[in-house]
Amino acid sequence: MTGGAIFIDRSKEIVDNSKYMDALAVNNPIRDAMRFENAVLADIDIIFDLYDKAIEFQKKVFHHSWLGFDRRMVETEIDEKRLWKIIDEEQIACIYSVTYADPMIWRERSEDPAIYIHRIVTNPDFRGRGYARAITEWAKDFARSNDIRFVRMDTWGDNQKLIDYYQDCGFKFLGVTTPEISDALPKHYVGISLSLFEIDIRSEA
């Protein structure tokens, strides 16, 4: 979920994840003032502080919120180079995670070649700088360079503000789904619906 997200260690579900590990430096005017870098273990305290601030903000503006994240899961994402940070003004301005399979949410469509963006969190001091749009452009560049057809994300099923925003970022709204019931998913997935979004890279060629 973005604004909602991936919250489990899905590395065992990813086939040949190694081919996607390395970042690609792609020039793009929208990102000239910021740097996209893999997060490192030294960032982990900052990362969890940003998660806590995001949860606090969610509770103020919406009736759903995350319920915290497992440290080992985050360490795995860092180790697999799937947790990213945006550096702006030499600070961590935004973080997000990616994965390449998401079967508990996307079911059979998870077999498609896709990159899934999850858990976008903006440092409160940097809100309003368009990082979600920048991440979308980054993901499209990454997909093109790695022969990945789809860029996908999800968020709360009834958050119309985010539904409209992600469509404005270029995503197609595919509808609403209910995640599979699983102990592997965080508790905040229980009893919710999720809105699904997708960009087909081929349609932008």
Secondary structure, DSSP 8 states (H G I E B T S, - for coil): --SS---S--GGG-TTGGGG-S------GGGTT-EEEE--GGGHHHHHHHHHHHHHHHHHH-S-------HHHHHHHHHTT-EEEEEETTEEEEEEEEES--HHHHGGGGGSSEEEEEEEEE-GGGTTS-HHHHHHHHHHHHHHHTT--EEEEEEETT-HHHHHHHHHTT-EEEEEE-----TTS-GGGTT--EEEEEEEGGGG-
